């Protein structure tokens, strides 16, 4: 066999190996289906990045959904995470799966960057708070759609008073638990990113009046992992979405655009 033939054979084998590996990646379920500017999808993306999980992302245009999505989930909502032949949905469920996957792998149990602590009760406690924190995203839209300053002040005060309940749970490091960006920090990150975007748009200081909450807010926003998701392009998309509505921020967003 001459040199050219050997080289062609090598290239062919290499391409086949790439195809097999790509197929294996999808087959093993490391596929994330999301849509743009979706806070729940962002939670999962952050968790995947933090845990160092390799995955293939598919971003839908608008509310576009494949037939299999409608057949495999009750509401066909994003995000969806394919694990082999299984489809996981609901962002907190996917975060729980990634956490359990971490703990099941011996090589990661000594890591300082686990999503949840190793203790059974401690994990359950953080998940309980996670369920509650996850519901805070709904309060954001009351702020973003405020029609006047009175309604805005009321909505902000409502969110801040609710989040004040976390004061005793934020660690001295500024994270929810321990020394690294983890489960409950990930859950609130999309909310904090959106509050920060409104603060930039209107030169306001939401979530800045309570020291412990302010520390958590600033620590989460400074997390390097967020910079990969909350880019200038994301900000433009977010403002475009806000501009479609009505109220104080919609008008400001239209000026920004």
C-alpha positions, 0 to 999 in steps of 0.5 A, a space after each residue: 500500500 503506497 503512502 497516499 493510500 495509507 493517508 486516505 485510509 487514516 483520514 477515513 478512519 478518523 472521520 468515522 471515529 468522529 461520527 461514532 463519537 458524535 453519535 455516542 454523545 447524542 445517544 448517551 443523552 447529552 443533548 439540551 434543547 432550549 430556546 433563546 432568553 429562557 431563564 429555566 433553560 439558562 439554569 440548566 446550561 449553567 449547571 452543565 457548565 459548572 459540572 463540566 458536562 459535555 453536551 450538544 445544545 439545540 436552540 429553537 427559533 421562537 416556540 418551534 418544537 419537534 414532534 417528538 417533544 410534543 409526544 414525550 412531555 406533557 406541556 412541551 416546555 423548554 428546557 428538555 434534556 435527552 438522556 439516552 432514550 429518556 427525556 427530562 424536563 423541568 429545570 429543577 428536575 434536570 439540576 437534581 439529575 445532574 447533582 445525583 449523577 455527580 454524586 454517583 461518580 466516585 471521581 467527583 465526590 471529592 470535588 469542591 464544586 458539587 451542585 449539592 452537598 453529600 449529606 442526605 438531609 443537607 441535600 434535601 434542605 437545599 432542594 426545598 429552598 430551591 423549589 421556593 427560590 425557583 418560584 421567584 422568577 414569576 415576581 420578576 415579570 411584575 417588576 418588568 411590566 410595571 406601568 408606573 413608578 408606584 406599581 414598580 416600587 410596590 413590585 420591587 418592595 414585594 420581591 425584596 421583602 420575600 427574598 429577605 427570608 434568605 438572609 440567614 442562609 447566605 454563607 460568608 463567601 457570598 454564595 448560598 452554601 460553601 465556597 462555590 457557585 452551586 445549586 441555589 446560586 444557579 437557580 437564582 442566577 437568571 433572575 439576578 441577571 434580568 434584575 441587573 439588566 433592568 438596573 442597567 437600563 434604568 440606572 436603578 439599584 434593585 436588590 441593593 438595600 439589604 446587605 446580605 441579599 446585595 452580597 449574594 446578588 453581586 457574588 452570583 453576577 460576578 461568577 465567571 460561568 455567567 459571562 459565557 451566557 449573559 453576553 451583549 447579544 443576550 442583553 440585546 435579545 432580552 431588551 428586545 423581548 421587554 420592548 414588546 410589552 407595555 410599561 416603564 421598561 418597555 419604553 426604555 427598552 425601545 429607546 435602547 434598541 
